[in-house]
């Protein structure tokens, strides 16, 4: 059962296009929590 | 709080047993499914196999069709049937004493195998991701590889869906394992259990909540309220915070159940999981396995 990251498509596109990415700590943020 | 598993030998055997049970349920569904079959019956059939084998569902079995990527779970009275040309995602897991595995497969119900390339893209991406698994591998490197395989097949990954760690009594533990390089931070830990699940789509690669939720998860203890039926709450709490379905509670009186669900949602104690639909209504292929990163290498628990 998959996990949904609650960010907009435009933010994801910006993240993909930038070196910095979303800046989300995958090890420190609960996968079920909004990621921004 | 994360309850990351670094399993003891006994726990590892339990996880392997869960993997065998989930695979058995998934294989049964893959053979049984055909146009005309009720979605609800296929979901409940998988859950029966899991229970009869001595495990429990760590989340309700789900069957998501076409542009629904995940989280379609039947209501107690759902009479929806599979149709010819459906592309179906079968999602099923098993747990024993909170030790969880999660797995899934896509099934093409067309006569001309029209979804085969989409399904293969997701499957090939999963194989490539599994080949990369090792201690300290960056989750973003896995995401990049998944994206490469899927885009080279002519599709997009779903950017806002991820794989996830599997903790004890925690279905969605860290780390999140993306399907593209999107800027998540984290790495695979030696001894950990996690699920990788690439989604491939002919659309934009983004899903949104759409439709009535039938899957819920109790996230925190609710405040006392006369709108909460204590017998219903006790039953919900017996699932220890794992996702549940409305159809699990057919034996409970309907009005108190609905009133309790509504109040728990209002309080923010109960999380809802509506179906996830691709924004351009495009088809989605997918595959998922649970993996143990052990001292002897990568072990696919749900093969």
Interface residues (C-beta under 8 A of the other chain):
Chain A: X1 X2 X3 X4 X5 X6 X7 X9 X12 X15 X16 X18 X20 X21 X22 X23 X24 X25 X26 X27 X28 X29 X30 X31 X32 X35
Chain B: X2 X59 X62 X69 X70 X71 X91 X93 X102 X139 X140 X159 X160 X161 X162 X163 X164 X165 X171 X172 X173 X174 X175 X176 X177 X178 X180 X181 X182 X183 X184 X185 X186 X187 X197 X199 X204 X206 X207 X209 X215 X217 X219 X243 X271 X273 X276 X279 X288
